[in-house]
Structures are given as C-alpha cells and as structure tokens.
Amino acid sequence: MIDALLQYPFLQYALIAGLLASVGCGVVGAWVVVKRIGFMAGGIAHAALGGMGVAQYYGVSPLLGATIAALFSALLIGWIRLRYRQNEDTLIATVWAAGMAVGILFISQTPGYNISLTSFLFGNILMVSPAELKLMALVNLLIIGAIVVFYRPLLAVAFDEEFARVRGLNVEFYYLLLLCIVALTVVLLIQVVGLILVLALLTLPAAMALRFSTSLSTAMLLSTLLGAVFVVSGLGLAFRTDLPAGPVIILVAVAAYLAFLLMRPGKRAT
C-alpha cells in the first residue's frame, strides 16, 4: 500500500480526501451525537442525492449539487422540526425519500449516463479529483470557522435549548446553523463512503470519543483522530483485498465500536 501510494496519484488523492473527511466527521459528529440528531443527519444525507442527480443531469459537479441540496434540506428539516414537532419523524422521512427519488430519476435520465448509482450511494474515494479536494478543503474551513466563531452559543443550544432561550440566545438561528454545518459535513463524507454510509462514519467515531472525553472539545479532537484511523485503515484494507473502500471503512469503524462497547464506559462529555 505504501509503495503504491508513492506511485499512483489517485491513491494520494484518496488518502487526502479521507483525512479531510475525518476532520469534518470528527468535529461535527460530536455535535450530532450530543444533540441526538442522527435521524435528521440521515435525512439530510439521503436528500442530497436529489441535488447530485440534478447536477449530473445538467453537467454540473455532483458535489456542488449535493452541497446545495444538503443545505436546502437542512433548513427545511430544521423548519419542520421547529414548527411541526408532533409529525417530525414522518416529515423528515418524507424529505429523505423525496430527495432520493428525485436523484434517482434525474440520474436515470442523464444523457450519456456513464456513472453508476452505486458510486453515489456507497462512495468512490478512488475517483476523487484535485478540484473535489479543493472543494472539500474549503468546506472544512467553513465548518471549523463556524464552530470556532459560534462555539459557546452552539454549545448552549446543543445541551439545553430552554436554558439558552432564557439566556436570550436566538435558539432557532443557532439550531438551523448547526444543521447547516451538519449538511456541509455530509457533503465531505459523500465522496468517501457514499450517501447510505454517511451516518455511520459521522456518528461512530464521535460516540466512541464521547465515552472517553470530559469535554466536547476533547471529544471533537479524539473523534477526528479516530475517523482518520478508520479511513486510512479501511482504505489500506480495501486496496489489499480489492474490495470497495467505502463499505470496508465502515466495517472497520463498526468493528472498533463493538470493541469499545466491551470496554468499561468512560465519562460522557459535558
């Protein structure tokens, strides 16, 4: 793997993409687990397929389409949650299904269609281009910048919305901002593990990190390191066994998570 990495640029691009994705999944995954919005994150991820399908149909970068669709669905799902709490699960599932249906329809009608739907659903990290790496780096900067600038209000909203509201914070704004950050992270992970497996890589490293962290900032750092280990290990194993990289990365993460469950639980981040 190391010899091949030095010889083939596409493997170098894949490794860089994996490391960039681990930063996003590590930093934002901790918020997703603490806030317990995994189902919403899953809805955002699957709705992004609609944007990818439309972008592919009109000859635009699928990642750009995924970014627009993910942000739109994040705002829509957040608005639904704030306005219609009693029907939250049903409406999120509706957005989830509608986004995937639109994406599949547009992909099937794309003139000269030559990209497998599987690459969108399960990722194709070995096909990452330098332009996509630049987009992933930009998205990472936006995510980290937003977290740094709005860390304290986001922390208050993530742990106790009522307390944040009493303190005079605009809870709705910061909640929607958090969902938009999650949407950008989904875009980072799509190229690595695909739409279907995004939720696993977003939550598993964070869930492990939170067991052994006493603060959210520590959990974000540890989650990032764990994500990088899983991505690099999965990529190496996939290369050696000639298996799809996305599913192998997820299986590595799942195996590590099951091992963590057998260990004595640590303190949860507060």
TIKE-235871 format. One record per residue (C-alpha): residue in one letter; x, y, z. Coordinates in nm, 2 decimals, m for minus. Example, Ala and Ser with C-alpha at 12.3 -4.5 7.8 and 13.67 -1.06 7.14 Angstrom:
TIKE-235871
{code->a; u->1.23; v->m0.45; w->0.78}
{code->s; u->1.37; v->m0.11; w->0.71}
END
This chain:
TIKE-235871
{code->m; u->0.00; v->0.00; w->0.00}
{code->i; u->0.28; v->0.24; w->0.09}
{code->d; u->0.47; v->0.16; w->m0.23}
{code->a; u->0.15; v->0.21; w->m0.44}
{code->l; u->0.08; v->0.53; w->m0.26}
{code->l; u->0.41; v->0.67; w->m0.37}
{code->q; u->0.35; v->0.57; w->m0.73}
{code->y; u->m0.02; v->0.64; w->m0.80}
{code->p; u->m0.16; v->0.99; w->m0.77}
{code->f; u->m0.52; v->0.86; w->m0.74}
{code->l; u->m0.43; v->0.68; w->m0.42}
{code->q; u->m0.27; v->1.00; w->m0.29}
{code->y; u->m0.59; v->1.19; w->m0.37}
{code->a; u->m0.79; v->0.92; w->m0.19}
{code->l; u->m0.58; v->0.95; w->0.12}
{code->i; u->m0.61; v->1.32; w->0.13}
{code->a; u->m0.98; v->1.30; w->0.08}
{code->g; u->m1.01; v->1.06; w->0.36}
{code->l; u->m0.82; v->1.28; w->0.60}
{code->l; u->m1.02; v->1.58; w->0.50}
{code->a; u->m1.34; v->1.39; w->0.56}
{code->s; u->m1.22; v->1.27; w->0.90}
{code->v; u->m1.18; v->1.63; w->1.02}
{code->g; u->m1.54; v->1.71; w->0.93}
{code->c; u->m1.69; v->1.39; w->1.07}
{code->g; u->m1.48; v->1.42; w->1.39}
{code->v; u->m1.57; v->1.78; w->1.46}
{code->v; u->m1.94; v->1.77; w->1.37}
{code->g; u->m2.01; v->1.41; w->1.46}
{code->a; u->m1.97; v->1.50; w->1.83}
{code->w; u->m2.24; v->1.76; w->1.80}
{code->v; u->m2.47; v->1.52; w->1.62}
{code->v; u->m2.43; v->1.26; w->1.89}
{code->v; u->m2.47; v->1.51; w->2.18}
{code->k; u->m2.77; v->1.68; w->2.02}
{code->r; u->m2.92; v->1.34; w->1.92}
{code->i; u->m3.00; v->1.45; w->1.56}
{code->g; u->m2.87; v->1.14; w->1.39}
{code->f; u->m3.20; v->1.08; w->1.21}
{code->m; u->m3.20; v->1.44; w->1.08}
{code->a; u->m2.84; v->1.40; w->0.96}
{code->g; u->m2.95; v->1.08; w->0.78}
{code->g; u->m3.24; v->1.27; w->0.62}
{code->i; u->m3.01; v->1.54; w->0.50}
{code->a; u->m2.76; v->1.29; w->0.36}
{code->h; u->m3.02; v->1.10; w->0.16}
{code->a; u->m3.19; v->1.41; w->0.04}
{code->a; u->m2.86; v->1.53; w->m0.10}
{code->l; u->m2.89; v->1.26; w->m0.37}
{code->g; u->m3.16; v->1.48; w->m0.54}
{code->g; u->m2.91; v->1.76; w->m0.58}
{code->m; u->m2.65; v->1.52; w->m0.71}
{code->g; u->m2.89; v->1.38; w->m0.97}
{code->v; u->m2.99; v->1.72; w->m1.09}
{code->a; u->m2.63; v->1.84; w->m1.11}
{code->q; u->m2.53; v->1.53; w->m1.30}
{code->y; u->m2.82; v->1.58; w->m1.55}
{code->y; u->m2.72; v->1.94; w->m1.62}
{code->g; u->m2.34; v->1.86; w->m1.64}
{code->v; u->m2.25; v->2.03; w->m1.31}
{code->s; u->m2.03; v->1.89; w->m1.04}
{code->p; u->m2.23; v->1.64; w->m0.83}
{code->l; u->m2.06; v->1.76; w->m0.51}
{code->l; u->m2.18; v->2.11; w->m0.58}
{code->g; u->m2.53; v->1.98; w->m0.63}
{code->a; u->m2.51; v->1.78; w->m0.31}
{code->t; u->m2.40; v->2.09; w->m0.12}
{code->i; u->m2.70; v->2.30; w->m0.24}
{code->a; u->m2.94; v->2.01; w->m0.18}
{code->a; u->m2.80; v->1.93; w->0.16}
{code->l; u->m2.82; v->2.29; w->0.28}
{code->f; u->m3.17; v->2.33; w->0.15}
{code->s; u->m3.29; v->2.00; w->0.31}
{code->a; u->m3.11; v->2.10; w->0.64}
{code->l; u->m3.31; v->2.43; w->0.65}
{code->l; u->m3.63; v->2.25; w->0.55}
{code->i; u->m3.59; v->1.97; w->0.81}
{code->g; u->m3.50; v->2.23; w->1.08}
{code->w; u->m3.80; v->2.44; w->1.00}
{code->i; u->m4.02; v->2.13; w->1.01}
{code->r; u->m3.88; v->2.03; w->1.35}
{code->l; u->m3.93; v->2.38; w->1.49}
{code->r; u->m4.29; v->2.42; w->1.36}
{code->y; u->m4.43; v->2.06; w->1.35}
{code->r; u->m4.28; v->1.87; w->1.63}
{code->q; u->m4.56; v->1.62; w->1.65}
{code->n; u->m4.50; v->1.50; w->1.30}
{code->e; u->m4.13; v->1.54; w->1.29}
{code->d; u->m4.03; v->1.18; w->1.21}
{code->t; u->m4.28; v->1.14; w->0.93}
{code->l; u->m4.19; v->1.47; w->0.76}
{code->i; u->m3.82; v->1.40; w->0.78}
{code->a; u->m3.87; v->1.06; w->0.63}
{code->t; u->m4.07; v->1.23; w->0.35}
{code->v; u->m3.78; v->1.47; w->0.27}
{code->w; u->m3.54; v->1.17; w->0.29}
{code->a; u->m3.75; v->0.97; w->0.04}
{code->a; u->m3.83; v->1.26; w->m0.19}
{code->g; u->m3.47; v->1.36; w->m0.22}
{code->m; u->m3.36; v->1.01; w->m0.31}
{code->a; u->m3.64; v->0.96; w->m0.56}
{code->v; u->m3.56; v->1.29; w->m0.74}
{code->g; u->m3.20; v->1.20; w->m0.76}
{code->i; u->m3.26; v->0.85; w->m0.90}
{code->l; u->m3.50; v->0.99; w->m1.16}
{code->f; u->m3.25; v->1.26; w->m1.28}
{code->i; u->m2.96; v->1.02; w->m1.28}
{code->s; u->m3.16; v->0.76; w->m1.49}
{code->q; u->m3.24; v->1.03; w->m1.75}
{code->t; u->m2.89; v->1.18; w->m1.77}
{code->p; u->m2.79; v->1.20; w->m2.14}
{code->g; u->m2.48; v->0.98; w->m2.20}
{code->y; u->m2.52; v->0.84; w->m1.84}
{code->n; u->m2.20; v->0.67; w->m1.75}
{code->i; u->m2.17; v->0.70; w->m1.37}
{code->s; u->m2.30; v->0.41; w->m1.16}
{code->l; u->m2.56; v->0.50; w->m0.90}
{code->t; u->m2.36; v->0.28; w->m0.67}
{code->s; u->m2.07; v->0.53; w->m0.66}
{code->f; u->m2.31; v->0.79; w->m0.52}
{code->l; u->m2.47; v->0.55; w->m0.27}
{code->f; u->m2.15; v->0.38; w->m0.14}
{code->g; u->m1.88; v->0.63; w->m0.23}
{code->n; u->m1.59; v->0.62; w->m0.48}
{code->i; u->m1.30; v->0.76; w->m0.29}
{code->l; u->m1.05; v->0.63; w->m0.55}
{code->m; u->m1.21; v->0.87; w->m0.81}
{code->v; u->m1.16; v->1.19; w->m0.62}
{code->s; u->m1.02; v->1.47; w->m0.84}
{code->p; u->m0.79; v->1.76; w->m0.73}
{code->a; u->m1.09; v->2.00; w->m0.79}
{code->e; u->m1.30; v->1.80; w->m0.55}
{code->l; u->m1.02; v->1.80; w->m0.29}
{code->k; u->m1.01; v->2.18; w->m0.31}
{code->l; u->m1.39; v->2.19; w->m0.25}
{code->m; u->m1.35; v->1.95; w->0.04}
{code->a; u->m1.08; v->2.17; w->0.19}
{code->l; u->m1.30; v->2.48; w->0.15}
{code->v; u->m1.59; v->2.31; w->0.32}
{code->n; u->m1.37; v->2.20; w->0.61}
{code->l; u->m1.26; v->2.56; w->0.66}
{code->l; u->m1.62; v->2.68; w->0.66}
{code->i; u->m1.72; v->2.41; w->0.91}
{code->i; u->m1.43; v->2.48; w->1.15}
{code->g; u->m1.47; v->2.86; w->1.12}
{code->a; u->m1.84; v->2.84; w->1.21}
{code->i; u->m1.77; v->2.61; w->1.51}
{code->v; u->m1.49; v->2.84; w->1.64}
{code->v; u->m1.69; v->3.16; w->1.59}
{code->f; u->m2.02; v->3.03; w->1.74}
{code->y; u->m1.89; v->2.77; w->1.98}
{code->r; u->m2.05; v->2.89; w->2.30}
{code->p; u->m2.40; v->2.96; w->2.17}
{code->l; u->m2.39; v->2.63; w->1.98}
{code->l; u->m2.28; v->2.45; w->2.29}
{code->a; u->m2.57; v->2.60; w->2.49}
{code->v; u->m2.82; v->2.51; w->2.22}
{code->a; u->m2.68; v->2.16; w->2.19}
{code->f; u->m2.71; v->2.07; w->2.56}
{code->d; u->m3.01; v->2.28; w->2.68}
{code->e; u->m3.23; v->2.47; w->2.45}
{code->e; u->m3.45; v->2.61; w->2.72}
{code->f; u->m3.15; v->2.74; w->2.92}
{code->a; u->m3.02; v->2.90; w->2.60}
{code->r; u->m3.35; v->3.07; w->2.53}
{code->v; u->m3.37; v->3.20; w->2.89}
{code->r; u->m3.02; v->3.35; w->2.84}
{code->g; u->m3.16; v->3.54; w->2.54}
{code->l; u->m3.00; v->3.34; w->2.26}
{code->n; u->m3.17; v->3.30; w->1.93}
{code->v; u->m3.22; v->2.93; w->1.96}
{code->e; u->m3.39; v->2.88; w->1.62}
{code->f; u->m3.10; v->3.06; w->1.44}
{code->y; u->m2.83; v->2.85; w->1.61}
{code->y; u->m3.02; v->2.53; w->1.57}
{code->l; u->m3.05; v->2.59; w->1.19}
{code->l; u->m2.69; v->2.69; w->1.18}
{code->l; u->m2.59; v->2.36; w->1.34}
{code->l; u->m2.80; v->2.17; w->1.08}
{code->c; u->m2.63; v->2.36; w->0.80}
{code->i; u->m2.29; v->2.26; w->0.94}
{code->v; u->m2.41; v->1.90; w->0.95}
{code->a; u->m2.52; v->1.94; w->0.59}
{code->l; u->m2.17; v->2.06; w->0.48}
{code->t; u->m2.01; v->1.76; w->0.67}
{code->v; u->m2.24; v->1.53; w->0.48}
{code->v; u->m2.10; v->1.66; w->0.15}
{code->l; u->m1.75; v->1.59; w->0.28}
{code->l; u->m1.83; v->1.23; w->0.35}
{code->i; u->m2.03; v->1.15; w->0.04}
{code->q; u->m1.73; v->1.11; w->m0.18}
{code->v; u->m1.56; v->0.88; w->0.08}
{code->v; u->m1.83; v->0.64; w->0.19}
{code->g; u->m2.14; v->0.75; w->m0.01}
{code->l; u->m2.49; v->0.86; w->0.10}
{code->i; u->m2.60; v->0.54; w->0.26}
{code->l; u->m2.30; v->0.50; w->0.49}
{code->v; u->m2.25; v->0.87; w->0.58}
{code->l; u->m2.44; v->0.84; w->0.91}
{code->a; u->m2.22; v->0.56; w->1.04}
{code->l; u->m1.89; v->0.75; w->0.98}
{code->l; u->m2.05; v->1.06; w->1.12}
{code->t; u->m2.16; v->0.91; w->1.45}
{code->l; u->m1.94; v->0.60; w->1.53}
{code->p; u->m1.61; v->0.79; w->1.59}
{code->a; u->m1.79; v->1.06; w->1.79}
{code->a; u->m1.98; v->0.80; w->2.00}
{code->m; u->m1.65; v->0.63; w->2.09}
{code->a; u->m1.48; v->0.96; w->2.16}
{code->l; u->m1.76; v->1.08; w->2.39}
{code->r; u->m1.71; v->0.78; w->2.61}
{code->f; u->m1.36; v->0.88; w->2.69}
{code->s; u->m1.38; v->1.26; w->2.70}
{code->t; u->m1.47; v->1.50; w->2.97}
{code->s; u->m1.53; v->1.80; w->2.73}
{code->l; u->m1.68; v->1.84; w->2.39}
{code->s; u->m1.37; v->2.00; w->2.25}
{code->t; u->m1.16; v->1.69; w->2.36}
{code->a; u->m1.43; v->1.47; w->2.21}
{code->m; u->m1.40; v->1.65; w->1.87}
{code->l; u->m1.03; v->1.61; w->1.86}
{code->l; u->m1.04; v->1.24; w->1.96}
{code->s; u->m1.32; v->1.18; w->1.72}
{code->t; u->m1.12; v->1.34; w->1.44}
{code->l; u->m0.82; v->1.11; w->1.51}
{code->l; u->m1.04; v->0.80; w->1.53}
{code->g; u->m1.20; v->0.89; w->1.20}
{code->a; u->m0.86; v->0.93; w->1.04}
{code->v; u->m0.75; v->0.59; w->1.17}
{code->f; u->m1.07; v->0.42; w->1.04}
{code->v; u->m1.04; v->0.59; w->0.69}
{code->v; u->m0.67; v->0.51; w->0.65}
{code->s; u->m0.71; v->0.16; w->0.78}
{code->g; u->m1.01; v->0.09; w->0.57}
{code->l; u->m0.85; v->0.23; w->0.26}
{code->g; u->m0.54; v->0.02; w->0.31}
{code->l; u->m0.75; v->m0.29; w->0.37}
{code->a; u->m0.97; v->m0.23; w->0.07}
{code->f; u->m0.66; v->m0.18; w->m0.15}
{code->r; u->m0.51; v->m0.51; w->m0.03}
{code->t; u->m0.83; v->m0.71; w->m0.06}
{code->d; u->m0.96; v->m0.54; w->m0.38}
{code->l; u->m1.29; v->m0.45; w->m0.21}
{code->p; u->m1.49; v->m0.13; w->m0.23}
{code->a; u->m1.33; v->0.13; w->0.00}
{code->g; u->m1.65; v->0.29; w->0.14}
{code->p; u->m1.80; v->m0.03; w->0.29}
{code->v; u->m1.46; v->m0.15; w->0.42}
{code->i; u->m1.41; v->0.18; w->0.60}
{code->i; u->m1.75; v->0.15; w->0.77}
{code->l; u->m1.68; v->m0.21; w->0.87}
{code->v; u->m1.35; v->m0.11; w->1.03}
{code->a; u->m1.54; v->0.16; w->1.22}
{code->v; u->m1.81; v->m0.08; w->1.33}
{code->a; u->m1.56; v->m0.34; w->1.45}
{code->a; u->m1.38; v->m0.08; w->1.65}
{code->y; u->m1.71; v->0.05; w->1.80}
{code->l; u->m1.81; v->m0.31; w->1.90}
{code->a; u->m1.47; v->m0.35; w->2.07}
{code->f; u->m1.53; v->m0.02; w->2.26}
{code->l; u->m1.86; v->m0.14; w->2.38}
{code->l; u->m1.69; v->m0.43; w->2.56}
{code->m; u->m1.47; v->m0.19; w->2.75}
{code->r; u->m1.57; v->m0.01; w->3.07}
{code->p; u->m1.77; v->0.31; w->2.98}
{code->g; u->m1.59; v->0.63; w->3.05}
{code->k; u->m1.73; v->0.97; w->3.13}
{code->r; u->m1.96; v->1.14; w->2.88}
{code->a; u->m1.86; v->1.49; w->2.76}
{code->t; u->m2.05; v->1.77; w->2.92}
END
